[in-house]
């Protein structure tokens, strides 16, 4: 089987040289090219065939996340792998569709695992369930919150807080991005600041001012007037399918 043709992108010369060297040493890779800035990388990708692109994130002009977003729009985009010293961009990276997220300094065994993922990514497979779980960083550790455990989501600036029956978790991501990926999995935007799991609604209530609240095991969620009709219709459909949390 033919090996991969890979493009490495990093604006730091020493880091780019090391990444290119490690990729060349990998048996899964046939050819490696390097680019010292995102604009050069984009031109190379548009004029050549690369099976994978290994990207730094913090680069001047156009950062790695922005470049990856552009690459997603290609008719046959390469697999994207981020190689960075920063942990905090992982959620955004996987949201863009990255195959893997590597932290510097890069280890050969970790790179081998990633190249195996890239090869699997190139094989025909059912479409992945985008963002079915989100990584959460806490006290130097990473754990994963499954979408199926989330009752509702609250926007908090550039972050969202995920509410489950057992607590809440803060993730760096705009609520609009999460809505894009979770709407097809039974979540509905019921308020500018809230995304609600329809299956978690136990009942609808009125607040003291006559507003609508969706009662869940993790608390009450405000529903704006413009979303109330759609929520009622969607809840009726879910109830008819037996998909609601009917416990009082």
C-alpha positions in Angstrom: 0.0 0.0 0.0 1.3 3.5 -0.9 2.3 5.7 2.0 1.1 9.1 2.8 2.1 12.4 1.3 2.2 14.9 4.2 2.5 18.7 4.5 3.9 20.1 7.8 3.1 23.7 8.7 4.9 25.7 11.4 6.2 29.3 11.5 9.0 28.4 13.9 11.9 27.0 11.7 13.3 24.6 14.4 9.9 23.2 15.1 9.1 22.8 11.4 12.4 21.0 10.8 11.8 18.6 13.7 8.3 17.8 12.6 9.4 17.2 9.0 12.2 14.9 10.3 9.9 12.8 12.4 7.4 12.5 9.6 10.1 11.3 7.2 11.2 8.7 9.7 7.7 7.3 9.9 7.2 4.1 7.8 3.6 5.2 7.0 4.9 8.3 5.2 6.3 8.4 1.6 6.7 12.1 1.1 6.9 15.2 3.3 6.8 18.8 2.4 7.1 21.8 4.7 5.6 25.3 4.8 6.7 28.1 7.1 3.4 30.0 7.0 -0.3 29.3 6.4 -0.7 31.2 3.1 2.2 29.2 1.5 0.6 26.0 2.9 -2.8 26.9 1.4 -1.2 27.5 -2.1 0.7 24.2 -1.9 -2.5 22.3 -0.9 -4.5 23.8 -3.7 -1.8 22.9 -6.3 -0.9 19.4 -5.0 -2.3 16.2 -3.4 -1.7 15.8 0.3 -3.2 13.0 2.3 -2.7 14.8 5.6 -1.6 18.2 6.9 0.1 18.6 10.3 -0.6 22.2 11.5 0.6 24.4 14.3 -2.1 26.7 15.7 -0.5 29.9 16.7 0.8 31.4 13.5 0.8 35.0 12.3 -1.7 36.2 9.7 -3.9 33.1 9.5 -3.8 30.7 12.4 -4.0 26.9 12.1 -7.7 26.8 13.0 -8.6 29.3 10.3 -6.5 27.4 7.7 -8.2 24.1 8.7 -11.6 25.8 8.3 -10.7 26.8 4.7 -9.4 23.3 4.0 -12.7 21.7 5.0 -14.4 23.5 2.1 -12.2 21.7 -0.5 -13.9 19.0 -2.5 -11.3 16.5 -1.3 -9.8 17.9 1.9 -6.7 16.3 3.5 -6.8 14.9 7.0 -6.0 17.6 9.5 -3.8 17.0 12.5 -2.9 19.8 14.9 0.5 19.9 16.5 0.6 22.6 19.2 1.9 23.6 22.6 -1.5 24.8 23.7 -4.2 22.4 25.2 -7.0 24.9 25.2 -7.9 24.7 21.5 -8.7 21.0 21.5 -12.5 21.4 21.4 -12.4 23.8 18.5 -10.0 21.6 16.7 -12.2 18.5 16.9 -15.2 20.7 16.1 -13.5 21.6 12.8 -13.0 17.9 12.1 -9.4 17.3 13.1 -8.3 13.7 13.1 -6.0 14.2 16.1 -4.6 16.9 18.4 -0.9 16.5 19.3 0.9 18.4 22.0 4.5 19.5 21.7 7.1 18.1 22.3 6.0 15.4 20.0 6.9 11.8 20.7 7.5 9.2 18.0 5.0 6.6 19.5 2.3 9.2 19.7 2.9 10.2 16.1 2.7 6.6 15.0 -0.8 6.4 16.7 -1.8 9.5 14.8 -0.6 8.2 11.4 -2.6 5.1 12.0 -5.7 7.2 12.6 -5.0 9.2 9.5 -4.9 6.0 7.5 -8.2 4.8 9.0 -9.7 8.2 8.2 -8.8 7.7 4.6 -10.7 4.4 4.4 -14.4 4.4 3.5 -16.4 4.4 6.7 -19.8 5.5 8.0 -20.0 9.2 8.8 -18.8 9.9 12.3 -21.2 11.3 14.9 -19.7 14.8 15.2 -18.9 15.8 18.8 -20.8 13.0 20.5 -18.5 13.7 23.4 -16.6 16.8 24.5 -13.2 16.9 26.3 -13.1 18.8 29.5 -9.9 20.0 31.1 -9.8 20.1 34.9 -6.8 20.0 37.3 -4.4 18.9 34.6 -6.6 16.0 33.5 -8.9 15.5 30.6 -12.2 13.7 30.9 -15.1 13.4 28.4 -18.7 14.5 28.7 -21.1 12.5 26.6 -23.7 14.4 24.7 -26.3 11.9 25.9 -25.6 12.9 29.5 -26.1 16.6 28.9 -29.5 18.0 30.0 -29.0 21.6 28.8 -26.3 24.0 27.8 -25.9 27.7 28.9 -23.9 30.3 27.0 -21.3 32.1 29.1 -19.4 34.4 26.8 -16.9 32.5 24.7 -17.7 29.4 26.8 -20.6 27.1 27.3 -21.6 25.4 30.6 -22.8 21.8 30.1 -25.4 20.8 32.7 -25.8 17.1 33.5 -27.8 15.4 36.3 -24.5 15.2 38.3 -23.1 18.6 37.9 -21.8 21.2 35.3 -18.7 21.5 33.1 -17.3 24.6 31.4 -16.1 24.2 27.8 -14.5 26.9 25.6 -16.9 27.0 22.6 -19.6 29.4 21.4 -23.1 28.1 21.8 -23.8 28.6 18.1 -21.1 26.1 17.2 -22.5 23.5 19.6 -26.0 24.1 18.3 -24.8 23.4 14.7 -23.5 20.0 15.7 -26.1 19.0 18.3 -29.4 20.1 16.7 -29.7 16.8 14.7 -29.2 14.9 18.0 -32.3 16.2 19.7 -31.1 19.6 21.1 -33.1 22.8 20.5 -32.1 26.4 20.9 -34.9 27.7 23.2 -33.3 31.0 24.2 -30.4 33.1 23.1 -28.4 31.7 26.0 -29.7 28.1 26.2 -29.6 24.9 24.2 -32.0 22.2 25.5 -32.1 18.4 25.2 -35.7 17.7 24.3 -35.6 14.2 25.8 -34.7 15.7 29.2 -37.8 17.9 29.5 -40.1 16.6 32.3 -42.7 19.4 32.0 -43.3 23.0 31.0 -44.0 25.6 33.7 -44.8 29.3 34.0 -42.6 31.6 36.0 -43.9 34.4 38.2 -43.8 36.8 35.3 -45.7 34.6 32.9 -42.7 33.4 31.1 -42.2 29.7 30.0 -39.7 27.4 31.8 -38.7 23.9 30.7 -38.3 21.8 33.8 -35.4 19.3 33.8 -33.5 17.1 36.3 -30.7 19.7 36.2 -32.9 22.8 36.7 -35.3 25.0 34.9 -34.5 26.5 31.5 -36.0 29.8 30.3 -37.8 29.6 26.9 -38.1 32.8 24.9 -41.5 33.6 23.3 -40.1 33.2 19.7 -39.0 29.6 20.5 -42.0 28.5 22.7 -44.2 27.3 19.8 -41.5 25.2 18.2 -40.6 23.7 21.6 -44.1 22.7 22.3 -44.4 21.1 18.8 -41.1 19.3 19.1 -42.0 18.0 22.6 -45.4 16.7 21.4 -43.6 14.8 18.6 -41.1 13.4 21.1 -43.8 12.4 23.5 -45.6 10.5 20.7 -42.4 8.6 20.1 -41.9 8.0 23.8 -38.7 9.9 24.0 -39.3 12.2 27.0 -38.2 12.0 30.6 -41.6 11.6 32.1 -40.5 11.5 35.7 -42.0 14.3 37.9 
